[in-house]
Amino acid sequence: MHYFVFLNFEVLSSSNYDRDFIYNEMEELGLYAKIQLGGDLQPLPEGTFIGEYKFEDKEDLKNTIYTEVSELFNKNGINARLFIAVSEKATIGVEDITAKKS
């Protein structure tokens, strides 16, 4: 079965948070901070990642992603809050919102 994983994290504290290193490591796990829309790569909001996986069970997939990301953060001294969602289907969009002047 194919599943989409949506992950967001917020760094709560870290002695040496290296954003580029963590983002590259997340890509190694199959989680990406950009998505392809209309032929262009669009960045997702800070700390947001999406990935597509072939896995037997979505609960096992969620637990696997949680374990891998937790190990990555622990190994690098990062305390963070994680949000992980796993779904069989996904409709995705990225839009910039500009406040209108009154």
C-alpha atoms as an extended CHARMM CRD file, in Angstrom:
* protein
*
       102  EXT
         1         1  MET       CA              0.0000000000        0.0000000000        0.0000000000  PROA      1               0.0000000000
         2         2  HSD       CA              1.2120000000        3.5390000000       -0.7110000000  PROA      2               0.0000000000
         3         3  TYR       CA              0.9780000000        6.1450000000        2.0300000000  PROA      3               0.0000000000
         4         4  PHE       CA              1.7690000000        9.8300000000        2.3020000000  PROA      4               0.0000000000
         5         5  VAL       CA              3.5470000000       11.0630000000        5.4270000000  PROA      5               0.0000000000
         6         6  PHE       CA              3.2200000000       14.6610000000        6.5820000000  PROA      6               0.0000000000
         7         7  LEU       CA              5.6780000000       15.6690000000        9.2870000000  PROA      7               0.0000000000
         8         8  ASN       CA              6.1780000000       18.9790000000       11.0420000000  PROA      8               0.0000000000
         9         9  PHE       CA              8.6510000000       19.7400000000       13.7830000000  PROA      9               0.0000000000
        10        10  GLU       CA              9.3810000000       22.6710000000       16.0400000000  PROA      10              0.0000000000
        11        11  VAL       CA             12.8230000000       22.9050000000       17.6340000000  PROA      11              0.0000000000
        12        12  LEU       CA             12.3020000000       23.5530000000       21.3490000000  PROA      12              0.0000000000
        13        13  SER       CA             15.9980000000       23.7200000000       22.2560000000  PROA      13              0.0000000000
        14        14  SER       CA             19.3460000000       22.6990000000       20.8600000000  PROA      14              0.0000000000
        15        15  SER       CA             22.9650000000       23.3960000000       21.6100000000  PROA      15              0.0000000000
        16        16  ASN       CA             23.9800000000       23.2670000000       17.9340000000  PROA      16              0.0000000000
        17        17  TYR       CA             21.0070000000       23.0100000000       15.5450000000  PROA      17              0.0000000000
        18        18  ASP       CA             22.2830000000       22.8200000000       11.9540000000  PROA      18              0.0000000000
        19        19  ARG       CA             19.2190000000       23.3120000000        9.7620000000  PROA      19              0.0000000000
        20        20  ASP       CA             20.8840000000       22.2830000000        6.4850000000  PROA      20              0.0000000000
        21        21  PHE       CA             22.2910000000       19.0900000000        8.0110000000  PROA      21              0.0000000000
        22        22  ILE       CA             18.9140000000       18.1000000000        9.4940000000  PROA      22              0.0000000000
        23        23  TYR       CA             17.0690000000       18.8690000000        6.2340000000  PROA      23              0.0000000000
        24        24  ASN       CA             19.5780000000       16.7210000000        4.2940000000  PROA      24              0.0000000000
        25        25  GLU       CA             19.1770000000       13.8970000000        6.8140000000  PROA      25              0.0000000000
        26        26  MET       CA             15.3740000000       14.1230000000        6.5130000000  PROA      26              0.0000000000
        27        27  GLU       CA             15.7510000000       13.6820000000        2.7420000000  PROA      27              0.0000000000
        28        28  GLU       CA             17.7820000000       10.5270000000        3.4300000000  PROA      28              0.0000000000
        29        29  LEU       CA             14.7020000000        9.2600000000        5.3060000000  PROA      29              0.0000000000
        30        30  GLY       CA             12.4950000000       10.0750000000        2.2910000000  PROA      30              0.0000000000
        31        31  LEU       CA             10.9950000000       13.2650000000        3.7550000000  PROA      31              0.0000000000
        32        32  TYR       CA             11.2020000000       16.4050000000        1.6170000000  PROA      32              0.0000000000
        33        33  ALA       CA             10.8070000000       20.1070000000        2.4000000000  PROA      33              0.0000000000
        34        34  LYS       CA              9.7700000000       20.9170000000       -1.1890000000  PROA      34              0.0000000000
        35        35  ILE       CA              7.0350000000       19.5630000000       -3.4290000000  PROA      35              0.0000000000
        36        36  GLN       CA              6.5780000000       19.5730000000       -7.1910000000  PROA      36              0.0000000000
        37        37  LEU       CA              3.6240000000       21.7340000000       -8.2430000000  PROA      37              0.0000000000
        38        38  GLY       CA              3.0030000000       22.7590000000      -11.8230000000  PROA      38              0.0000000000
        39        39  GLY       CA              6.5130000000       21.8040000000      -12.8950000000  PROA      39              0.0000000000
        40        40  ASP       CA              8.1900000000       23.8750000000      -10.1740000000  PROA      40              0.0000000000
        41        41  LEU       CA              9.5970000000       22.9160000000       -6.7860000000  PROA      41              0.0000000000
        42        42  GLN       CA              7.7590000000       24.8240000000       -4.0830000000  PROA      42              0.0000000000
        43        43  PRO       CA              9.1440000000       25.0910000000       -0.5390000000  PROA      43              0.0000000000
        44        44  LEU       CA              6.9500000000       23.9380000000        2.3240000000  PROA      44              0.0000000000
        45        45  PRO       CA              6.6510000000       26.0300000000        5.5060000000  PROA      45              0.0000000000
        46        46  GLU       CA              9.6440000000       25.8340000000        7.8610000000  PROA      46              0.0000000000
        47        47  GLY       CA              9.9490000000       22.4750000000        9.6040000000  PROA      47              0.0000000000
        48        48  THR       CA              7.4070000000       20.7990000000        7.2960000000  PROA      48              0.0000000000
        49        49  PHE       CA              8.1530000000       17.6680000000        5.2800000000  PROA      49              0.0000000000
        50        50  ILE       CA              6.2490000000       15.2440000000        3.0860000000  PROA      50              0.0000000000
        51        51  GLY       CA              7.1220000000       11.8020000000        1.7990000000  PROA      51              0.0000000000
        52        52  GLU       CA              5.5440000000        8.8660000000       -0.0040000000  PROA      52              0.0000000000
        53        53  TYR       CA              6.1700000000        5.3070000000        1.1610000000  PROA      53              0.0000000000
        54        54  LYS       CA              5.1770000000        1.7800000000        0.2190000000  PROA      54              0.0000000000
        55        55  PHE       CA              4.4110000000        0.0920000000        3.5440000000  PROA      55              0.0000000000
        56        56  GLU       CA              2.1240000000       -2.6800000000        4.7920000000  PROA      56              0.0000000000
        57        57  ASP       CA              0.5690000000       -0.8490000000        7.7440000000  PROA      57              0.0000000000
        58        58  LYS       CA              0.1460000000        2.9000000000        8.2820000000  PROA      58              0.0000000000
        59        59  GLU       CA              0.5170000000        2.6640000000       12.0780000000  PROA      59              0.0000000000
        60        60  ASP       CA              3.8230000000        0.8180000000       11.6210000000  PROA      60              0.0000000000
        61        61  LEU       CA              4.9190000000        3.4770000000        9.1230000000  PROA      61              0.0000000000
        62        62  LYS       CA              4.0840000000        6.2810000000       11.5750000000  PROA      62              0.0000000000
        63        63  ASN       CA              6.0180000000        4.5130000000       14.3260000000  PROA      63              0.0000000000
        64        64  THR       CA              8.9920000000        3.8750000000       12.0190000000  PROA      64              0.0000000000
        65        65  ILE       CA              9.1750000000        7.5320000000       10.9410000000  PROA      65              0.0000000000
        66        66  TYR       CA              8.8100000000        8.6800000000       14.5570000000  PROA      66              0.0000000000
        67        67  THR       CA             11.6350000000        6.3720000000       15.6670000000  PROA      67              0.0000000000
        68        68  GLU       CA             13.9880000000        7.4170000000       12.8490000000  PROA      68              0.0000000000
        69        69  VAL       CA             13.3820000000       11.1550000000       13.3210000000  PROA      69              0.0000000000
        70        70  SER       CA             13.6310000000       10.8440000000       17.1160000000  PROA      70              0.0000000000
        71        71  GLU       CA             16.9650000000        9.0450000000       16.7860000000  PROA      71              0.0000000000
        72        72  LEU       CA             18.2350000000       11.7380000000       14.3920000000  PROA      72              0.0000000000
        73        73  PHE       CA             17.2470000000       14.5310000000       16.7660000000  PROA      73              0.0000000000
        74        74  ASN       CA             18.5540000000       12.7470000000       19.8870000000  PROA      74              0.0000000000
        75        75  LYS       CA             21.8850000000       12.0040000000       18.1860000000  PROA      75              0.0000000000
        76        76  ASN       CA             22.2400000000       15.7230000000       17.3760000000  PROA      76              0.0000000000
        77        77  GLY       CA             21.1010000000       17.1000000000       20.7530000000  PROA      77              0.0000000000
        78        78  ILE       CA             17.8230000000       18.5380000000       19.4650000000  PROA      78              0.0000000000
        79        79  ASN       CA             14.6970000000       18.7610000000       21.6260000000  PROA      79              0.0000000000
        80        80  ALA       CA             11.6810000000       19.1370000000       19.3610000000  PROA      80              0.0000000000
        81        81  ARG       CA              7.9260000000       18.7120000000       19.1070000000  PROA      81              0.0000000000
        82        82  LEU       CA              6.8570000000       16.3880000000       16.2610000000  PROA      82              0.0000000000
        83        83  PHE       CA              3.5840000000       16.0960000000       14.3890000000  PROA      83              0.0000000000
        84        84  ILE       CA              3.2150000000       13.1120000000       12.0500000000  PROA      84              0.0000000000
        85        85  ALA       CA              0.2090000000       12.2320000000        9.8890000000  PROA      85              0.0000000000
        86        86  VAL       CA             -0.0800000000        9.2050000000        7.5910000000  PROA      86              0.0000000000
        87        87  SER       CA             -2.7510000000        8.9730000000        4.9030000000  PROA      87              0.0000000000
        88        88  GLU       CA             -3.6020000000        6.7820000000        1.9240000000  PROA      88              0.0000000000
        89        89  LYS       CA             -4.6210000000        9.8070000000       -0.1380000000  PROA      89              0.0000000000
        90        90  ALA       CA             -3.4430000000       13.3910000000       -0.1540000000  PROA      90              0.0000000000
        91        91  THR       CA             -4.4050000000       16.5880000000       -1.8940000000  PROA      91              0.0000000000
        92        92  ILE       CA             -1.5560000000       19.0510000000       -1.5940000000  PROA      92              0.0000000000
        93        93  GLY       CA             -1.1910000000       22.7510000000       -2.2450000000  PROA      93              0.0000000000
        94        94  VAL       CA              1.2080000000       25.5170000000       -1.3130000000  PROA      94              0.0000000000
        95        95  GLU       CA              0.1610000000       29.1480000000       -1.5220000000  PROA      95              0.0000000000
        96        96  ASP       CA              1.6070000000       32.4010000000       -0.2480000000  PROA      96              0.0000000000
        97        97  ILE       CA             -0.9190000000       34.6430000000        1.4690000000  PROA      97              0.0000000000
        98        98  THR       CA             -0.3430000000       38.3600000000        1.4170000000  PROA      98              0.0000000000
        99        99  ALA       CA             -2.4120000000       40.4650000000        3.7930000000  PROA      99              0.0000000000
       100       100  LYS       CA             -4.4870000000       43.0710000000        1.9960000000  PROA      100             0.0000000000
       101       101  LYS       CA             -4.2250000000       46.6350000000        3.1540000000  PROA      101             0.0000000000
       102       102  SER       CA             -7.4080000000       48.0650000000        4.6350000000  PROA      102             0.0000000000
